[in-house]
Amino acid sequence: MIINLHQLKKLPVVTKSGVKLGKIREINFLAETQTVYQYIVRPSFLSGRTFLIKTNQVLEIGNKIVVDDAVIAETNNESDKANKFIENQILGGVPTSETNQQ
């Protein structure tokens, strides 16, 4: 299936378990290989939460984009710029406190 950027940005992004993350706002490419590296997803333009989704986390692209339950969120807070896993009760991932102990 061929899909252009305009069509891709209109598709809702949801996790495998059905949690709505938002829509693609930006795409990062690897210049050397001209391939998609990462999708930047936000619930809305005004939302502070940003989800960084690598291509290997994308399970399906059709009438929606389905991604792995354990996606990474980036915060906009300068003191907390490191990527964090979304809490287990929200997306089925590993809570941040547990990942720091490993």
Contacts in CASP RR format, 6 or more apart in sequence:
PFRMAT RR
TARGET T0000
AUTHOR 0000-0000-0000
METHOD contacts of the structure
MODEL  1
MIINLHQLKKLPVVTKSGVKLGKIREINFLAETQTVYQYIVRPSFLSGRT
FLIKTNQVLEIGNKIVVDDAVIAETNNESDKANKFIENQILGGVPTSETN
QQ
1 61 0 8 1.000
1 62 0 8 1.000
3 61 0 8 1.000
5 27 0 8 1.000
8 24 0 8 1.000
8 27 0 8 1.000
8 61 0 8 1.000
8 65 0 8 1.000
9 23 0 8 1.000
9 24 0 8 1.000
9 25 0 8 1.000
10 23 0 8 1.000
11 23 0 8 1.000
11 24 0 8 1.000
11 61 0 8 1.000
11 62 0 8 1.000
11 63 0 8 1.000
11 64 0 8 1.000
11 65 0 8 1.000
12 20 0 8 1.000
12 22 0 8 1.000
12 23 0 8 1.000
12 64 0 8 1.000
12 65 0 8 1.000
13 20 0 8 1.000
13 21 0 8 1.000
13 22 0 8 1.000
13 23 0 8 1.000
13 24 0 8 1.000
13 39 0 8 1.000
13 41 0 8 1.000
13 51 0 8 1.000
13 53 0 8 1.000
13 64 0 8 1.000
13 65 0 8 1.000
13 67 0 8 1.000
14 20 0 8 1.000
14 21 0 8 1.000
14 64 0 8 1.000
14 65 0 8 1.000
14 66 0 8 1.000
14 67 0 8 1.000
15 21 0 8 1.000
15 66 0 8 1.000
15 67 0 8 1.000
15 68 0 8 1.000
15 69 0 8 1.000
15 71 0 8 1.000
15 91 0 8 1.000
16 59 0 8 1.000
16 66 0 8 1.000
16 67 0 8 1.000
16 68 0 8 1.000
16 69 0 8 1.000
17 69 0 8 1.000
17 91 0 8 1.000
17 92 0 8 1.000
19 69 0 8 1.000
19 90 0 8 1.000
19 91 0 8 1.000
20 43 0 8 1.000
21 41 0 8 1.000
21 43 0 8 1.000
21 51 0 8 1.000
21 67 0 8 1.000
21 71 0 8 1.000
22 41 0 8 1.000
22 42 0 8 1.000
22 43 0 8 1.000
22 44 0 8 1.000
22 51 0 8 1.000
23 41 0 8 1.000
23 42 0 8 1.000
24 39 0 8 1.000
24 40 0 8 1.000
24 41 0 8 1.000
24 65 0 8 1.000
25 40 0 8 1.000
25 41 0 8 1.000
25 42 0 8 1.000
25 45 0 8 1.000
26 39 0 8 1.000
26 40 0 8 1.000
27 36 0 8 1.000
27 38 0 8 1.000
27 39 0 8 1.000
27 40 0 8 1.000
28 36 0 8 1.000
28 37 0 8 1.000
28 38 0 8 1.000
28 39 0 8 1.000
28 40 0 8 1.000
29 35 0 8 1.000
29 36 0 8 1.000
29 37 0 8 1.000
30 36 0 8 1.000
30 37 0 8 1.000
35 55 0 8 1.000
36 55 0 8 1.000
37 54 0 8 1.000
37 55 0 8 1.000
38 52 0 8 1.000
38 53 0 8 1.000
38 54 0 8 1.000
38 55 0 8 1.000
39 52 0 8 1.000
39 53 0 8 1.000
39 54 0 8 1.000
39 55 0 8 1.000
39 58 0 8 1.000
39 65 0 8 1.000
40 50 0 8 1.000
40 51 0 8 1.000
40 52 0 8 1.000
40 53 0 8 1.000
41 50 0 8 1.000
41 51 0 8 1.000
41 52 0 8 1.000
41 53 0 8 1.000
42 48 0 8 1.000
42 49 0 8 1.000
42 50 0 8 1.000
42 51 0 8 1.000
43 49 0 8 1.000
48 75 0 8 1.000
48 76 0 8 1.000
49 73 0 8 1.000
49 75 0 8 1.000
50 73 0 8 1.000
50 74 0 8 1.000
50 75 0 8 1.000
50 76 0 8 1.000
51 71 0 8 1.000
51 72 0 8 1.000
51 73 0 8 1.000
51 74 0 8 1.000
52 71 0 8 1.000
52 72 0 8 1.000
52 73 0 8 1.000
52 74 0 8 1.000
52 83 0 8 1.000
53 67 0 8 1.000
53 71 0 8 1.000
53 72 0 8 1.000
57 67 0 8 1.000
57 68 0 8 1.000
57 70 0 8 1.000
57 71 0 8 1.000
58 65 0 8 1.000
58 66 0 8 1.000
58 67 0 8 1.000
58 68 0 8 1.000
59 66 0 8 1.000
59 67 0 8 1.000
59 68 0 8 1.000
60 66 0 8 1.000
69 91 0 8 1.000
69 92 0 8 1.000
69 93 0 8 1.000
70 85 0 8 1.000
70 86 0 8 1.000
70 91 0 8 1.000
70 92 0 8 1.000
70 93 0 8 1.000
70 94 0 8 1.000
71 86 0 8 1.000
71 91 0 8 1.000
72 83 0 8 1.000
72 84 0 8 1.000
72 85 0 8 1.000
72 86 0 8 1.000
73 83 0 8 1.000
73 84 0 8 1.000
73 85 0 8 1.000
73 86 0 8 1.000
74 81 0 8 1.000
74 83 0 8 1.000
74 84 0 8 1.000
75 81 0 8 1.000
75 84 0 8 1.000
84 96 0 8 1.000
84 99 0 8 1.000
85 93 0 8 1.000
85 94 0 8 1.000
85 95 0 8 1.000
85 96 0 8 1.000
85 99 0 8 1.000
86 92 0 8 1.000
86 93 0 8 1.000
87 93 0 8 1.000
87 95 0 8 1.000
87 96 0 8 1.000
88 94 0 8 1.000
88 95 0 8 1.000
END
